[in-house]
């Protein structure tokens, strides 16, 4: 539990356990539920496909260390009434914690009451030093980034020998960048393209994401982080 009585909203946060606020059961056929296995080793519940796609993409971001679904309940005072809210996700990152609501752009633009509610929720979180943002479906699924990241994720668990890993990274260190096909040709112990995509999914190399992944996609070493 986290109390912040000194703020104007008398905000209070009650943490939930690993399972989140409630079981993920929508009861609607058009909103399938699912679990996504993240690289932290935890399964993250998702209530609909947009949430699933959000987790799939965010889990490949090297800055994100943990994703929690429905992590807590926020309660606060607004116009004299105590209001509560359960966010979709909490992202733990190398630079801090972010609270996330996942929405379709269409729903957000059609519902004025929803926009007003999320605006007040943002104000409350900011008053207690937490960052809140809305992640929209059209941004999550922007192409070709979305298809590329989904393709890379398929190879995240593909084993790459230390010899093949060193061969690709040493080559890129010498030449700055090269095509996926040329990097794949260096692989000895496994399938070339799979090895390159596995290294990319595990942030050991970077791929040019401006076009769909192909043999001509440029590969390079990641920029060092500060």
C-alpha positions, 0 to 999 in steps of 0.5 A: 500500500502506498499513501500520499495524503499530502496531495490534493487528491489524497491518492492511495495505491493498493498493490496486487499480487502477481495475478493482478487485480482480477482474473482475466475473463471477459465473457465475450467471444470477440475479446479473446484472452491470452498470456504472453511469456516475457523475457523476465520469465513471467507470464503476463495476462492480456484481456484483448488482442491490443493488450497482447500486441502491446506486451509482445512489442514492449517485451522486446524493448531492451529498456523494459525490465518487467511488465506487470498486468493490473498491478494496483488499484489507485483511489483518489478524491475528485470533486468530493468523491472517492474514485478508483482505477486499475491500470492495464500495465505497469512497466519497470524500465531502466529509467523508471516506472510507467503506468500504461492504459491500452486503448483503441484510437476509435474508442478514445476519440468516440467517448468524451467521458473516457477522455476526461477520466483518463485526463484526471487519472494522468493528473493524479499519477503525476501528482505522486510522481508517477508517469502515465500514458495511453498506448493506442492500437495504431501506434502499437501496430505501426508498420513495418515495425510491428511485423518486424518485431513479431518476426524477431520474437519468433526467434528469441529462444533460438540457440546461437553458439558462442562461435556464431555469435562472435563471428557476426559481432566481430564482423559488424565491429569491423565493417560497421554494418552489413546485410542480413544475408551476409551476416547469415553466411558467417553462421556455421553451427545453426541456420543463418537467418535464424541466428541473426534474428535471434541475436537481434531479438536478444539485443546483441545486434540491431536491424534496420526496421524502416522496411520489412525484414529481408536478406537486404536488411542492414545489421549493425552493433547496438549503440552503447547505452549510457 
